[in-house]
Amino acid sequence: MVRTPNTPAAPGGLSWPETLKALGAHWGWFVGLGILLLLLGLAAGIYVIAATVASVLFVGVMMLVAGIGQLIQAWRVKNWRGFLLWTLSGVLYGVAGGLALYNPIAGAAVLTLLLGAFLIAAGALRLWIWFQHRSQHGWGWLALSGAITLLAGVLIAIGWPANSLWILGLLLAFDLLFQGITLVLLGLALRKGRPIAPSPRRA
């Protein structure tokens, strides 16, 4: 297929129709992965405490790897001014990751508290931005979004630390479910858009 100047290009130099055609040939993989994520999301919703522990362990491993990487980087640039900063950051990441792996329940409590604080800060920031532009049309949606985010953060903070056993697992379950639904719908859409090869004529 020759791409005309008016045909938009997709990443990799292919036109969007060519890209969709190539993806359509693998629509089953999207549906299969989506179903797998849906099953994992349902399992995380049923075993929410186990899902919370799993999410904390995952974050702990990532922080430990990040800390080791920063320490390696610090010693590679030990002649720079930022050597102490890199070292301190790596040690803090490593210690935090190690503590999360050693005691996932305490790690869940800390992450839940940080999540509540982040939601409160994000909600307050959105409300402040809305207040600065409240006279403009359409900014009410930003206020609604900020209020919901702020309320979610306050509810998490009020229920802490008792809710730290299930909040992260519930969020993981919702994330897996939404990703699964998205991939299944994407795969089915690619299947519908896939060109059907004509059947061979009988002699």
C-alpha positions in Angstrom: 0.0 0.0 0.0 1.4 3.4 -1.1 0.9 6.1 1.5 -0.4 9.4 0.0 0.6 12.7 1.5 -2.9 13.0 3.1 -2.6 9.6 4.8 -1.5 10.0 8.5 1.6 8.1 9.4 1.7 5.9 12.5 4.9 5.3 14.5 7.3 3.2 12.6 6.6 4.8 9.2 3.4 2.8 8.5 0.1 4.4 7.8 -2.6 4.0 10.3 -4.6 1.6 8.1 -1.5 -0.5 7.7 -0.9 -0.5 11.4 -4.5 -1.5 12.2 -4.3 -4.2 9.6 -1.1 -5.6 11.2 -2.7 -5.4 14.7 -5.9 -7.0 13.5 -4.0 -10.1 12.5 -3.2 -10.6 16.2 -6.5 -9.6 17.7 -6.7 -12.9 19.6 -3.7 -12.0 21.7 -5.4 -8.8 22.9 -8.5 -10.7 23.8 -6.6 -13.5 25.5 -4.5 -11.0 27.6 -7.6 -9.1 28.5 -9.3 -12.2 29.7 -6.2 -13.1 31.8 -6.2 -9.6 33.4 -9.9 -9.9 34.1 -9.4 -13.2 35.9 -6.5 -11.7 37.8 -8.6 -8.7 38.7 -11.5 -10.9 39.9 -9.0 -12.9 42.0 -7.5 -9.7 43.5 -11.0 -8.5 44.4 -11.8 -11.8 46.1 -8.5 -12.1 47.9 -8.0 -8.4 48.5 -5.6 -8.8 51.4 -3.3 -11.1 49.4 -3.5 -8.6 46.6 -2.5 -5.8 48.9 0.5 -7.8 50.1 1.4 -8.7 46.5 1.3 -5.0 45.5 3.4 -4.0 48.4 6.0 -6.7 47.6 6.1 -5.5 44.0 6.6 -1.9 45.0 9.3 -3.1 47.5 11.2 -5.0 44.8 11.0 -1.9 42.5 12.3 0.4 45.2 15.1 -2.0 46.1 16.2 -2.3 42.5 16.0 1.5 42.1 18.1 1.9 45.2 20.8 -0.5 44.0 20.8 1.2 40.7 21.3 4.6 42.2 24.1 3.4 44.4 25.9 1.9 41.4 25.4 5.2 39.6 26.7 7.2 42.6 29.9 5.2 42.7 30.4 5.6 38.9 30.2 9.4 39.3 31.9 9.7 42.7 34.0 12.6 41.6 30.9 14.7 40.9 29.2 17.0 43.4 26.0 14.9 43.4 27.8 11.8 44.7 26.4 12.2 48.3 22.9 13.0 47.0 22.9 9.9 44.8 24.2 7.8 47.6 21.7 9.1 50.1 18.9 8.6 47.7 20.0 5.1 46.8 20.3 4.2 50.5 16.8 5.5 51.3 15.3 3.7 48.4 17.0 0.5 49.3 16.1 0.7 53.0 12.4 1.5 52.1 12.3 -1.4 49.7 13.9 -3.8 52.1 11.5 -2.8 54.9 8.5 -3.3 52.6 9.7 -6.8 51.7 10.5 -7.6 55.4 7.1 -6.3 56.7 4.5 -6.0 53.9 1.7 -5.1 56.3 3.6 -2.1 57.7 4.6 -1.2 54.1 0.9 -1.3 53.1 0.1 1.1 55.9 2.8 3.6 54.8 1.8 3.3 51.1 -1.9 3.8 52.0 -1.1 6.9 54.0 1.0 8.3 51.2 -1.8 7.5 48.7 -4.3 9.4 50.9 -1.9 12.4 51.2 -1.3 12.4 47.5 -5.1 12.4 46.7 -5.7 15.2 49.2 -2.9 17.3 47.6 -4.0 16.5 44.1 -7.7 17.3 44.9 -6.8 20.6 46.6 -4.6 21.6 43.7 -7.4 21.0 41.2 -9.8 23.0 43.3 -7.3 25.9 43.6 -6.8 25.9 39.8 -10.5 25.9 39.3 -10.9 28.8 41.8 -8.4 30.8 39.8 -10.4 30.2 36.6 -13.9 29.8 38.0 -15.3 32.5 35.7 -14.4 30.6 32.6 -17.0 28.2 31.0 -16.5 24.5 31.5 -14.1 24.6 34.4 -16.8 23.3 36.7 -15.8 19.7 35.7 -12.3 20.4 37.1 -13.9 21.4 40.4 -16.0 18.3 40.5 -12.9 16.1 39.8 -10.9 17.9 42.5 -13.7 17.5 45.0 -14.0 13.8 44.3 -10.3 13.3 44.5 -10.0 15.3 47.8 -12.9 13.4 49.3 -11.3 10.1 48.4 -8.1 11.2 50.1 -9.9 12.3 53.2 -11.8 9.1 53.4 -8.6 7.1 53.1 -7.0 9.2 55.8 -10.0 8.9 58.1 -10.0 5.1 57.8 -6.2 4.7 58.2 -4.6 2.4 59.3 -7.4 -0.1 59.4 -8.1 0.3 55.7 -4.4 -0.3 54.7 -5.1 -4.0 54.5 -7.5 -3.7 51.6 -7.2 -0.3 49.9 -4.2 -1.2 47.7 -5.5 -4.6 46.9 -8.9 -3.1 45.8 -7.1 -0.5 43.6 -5.0 -3.3 42.1 -8.2 -5.3 41.4 -9.9 -2.3 39.7 -6.8 -1.5 37.6 -6.6 -5.1 36.4 -10.3 -5.2 35.6 -10.3 -2.0 33.6 -7.2 -3.0 31.7 -8.7 -6.4 31.0 -12.0 -4.8 29.7 -10.0 -2.3 27.6 -7.9 -5.0 25.9 -10.9 -7.3 25.3 -12.8 -4.4 23.6 -9.7 -3.4 21.7 -9.2 -7.0 20.4 -12.9 -7.3 19.4 -12.7 -4.0 17.6 -9.6 -5.1 15.7 -11.3 -8.3 14.8 -14.3 -6.5 13.4 -12.0 -4.2 11.4 -9.9 -7.1 10.0 -10.4 -7.6 6.3 -11.9 -11.0 5.4 -10.0 -12.8 2.8 -12.2 -13.9 -0.2 -12.9 -17.7 -0.3 -11.2 -19.5 -3.2 -13.5 -20.2 -6.2 -14.4 -23.7 -7.0 -13.4 -25.0 -10.4 
